[in-house]
Amino acid sequence: MLETPGIPFTILAFILVLGPLVFVHEYGHYIVGRWCGVKADAFSIGFGRKLVGWTDKRGTEWKIGWLPLGGYVQFAGDRDAVSQPDADWQSLPDAERSHSFPAQPVWKRALIVAAGPFTNFLFAILIFAAFNLAYGVPTTPPVIAGVQPQSAAAEAGLREGDRIAAIDGRAMETFDDIRIAVAFDLGRPIDLSVERGGEQRTISLRPRIVSETDRFGNTSERAIIGIMPGAPTLTPAGPIASVEAGARQTWDMVRLTGEVLGQFVTGQRSVKDMGGPLRIAKQSGEVATLGPVALISFIAFVSINLGFINLLPLPMLDGGHLLFYAYEAIRRRPAPPQAQEWAFRFGFAAIVTLMLVVTFNDLGSFGLWDGIARLIG
């Protein structure tokens, strides 16, 4: 196990994390497009100038671009990599037009677009399922094995042996459910449904925010109530049970991602907490030093986030396309071209702004701005 990752190791780890996820996402678009009879003109991992490429017997150009920060599938009839229709697609010969993306019914186009992010979710489910099948399903009951002195839990009267059945009405099936419900909720007051001695009672408390620094010097904050779990158990599971558990684990992370995003949107959480590709690269290198299992688990986490982000209803993202297709399905006609053009301009501006913000944050996490401030001072 490496103590600290160097720059070459970090770059390699980042490629190992992002490369397969971009391929999985774009392959979801590609394979469903093939099933729907749509021709793919290009399948690219990375953007910019082509480093290497080849064309298969179906006429699809497979290539790798020099900027490995994403990818795209360009279908017949697309004007560009974000699937805006080519103005001349209707003038294609009948045989070619029938296999173009814009000529497909709206349900097929929606299915092709949705396939990318949902393939990312499926990929995460399969990773978790493989771990569950190999090692067993990890289970820790939501029962308190210890209470930290002078903690929020101690002051609220929680005791060893108490079973936390629900938090704010949400059922707690495992101890990890408690951690997730508390850690990212910004320390707001919560109501716990507690089972003790065959009786159920409601206990209210306010979690406390603690700052933690990991072995790599990264500082993070989370909320805790001051309770400790019992020893975890690994329950052997067959293929079906492993997949079911993997789906639950994936859904828990999707739900958590949605809650944290909601906190950003409502202003409850600072945009300073947002991270981008540079932070993912840094984390990839750090996690890779912990071993293959940790790295593969991190890949599953990033895959879920990639799928979730792509479903956001922003033009240029898959969710933006799905929003337009929903409009088309309801109104029985596409949105006006001018409205779509302005929406894509807005989406482009929003994504560029977001990338600038997260890059600024990422550079700050590397200590760049503190270093400049010390030099100036």
Buried (B, 14 or more C-beta within 10 A) or exposed (E): EEEEBEEEBBBBBBEBBBBBBBBBBBBBBBBBBBEBEBBBBBBBBBBEEEEEEEEEEEEBBBBBBEEBBBBBBBBBBBBEBBBBBBEEBEEBEEEEBBBBBBBBEBEBBBBBBBBBBBBBBBBBBBBBBBBBBEEBBBBBBBBBBEBEEEBBBBBBEBBEEBBBBBBEEEEBEBBBBBBBBBBBBBBEEBEBBBBBEEEEEEBEBBBBEEEEEEEBEEEEEBBBBBBEBBEEEEEEBEEEBBBBBBBBBBEBBBEBBEBBBEBEEEEEBEEEEBBBBBBBBBBBBBBBBBEEEBBBBBBBBBBBBBBBBBBBBBBBBBBBBBBBBEBBEEEEEBBEEEEBEEBBEBBBEBBEEBEEBBBBBBBEBEEEEEEEEEEEE
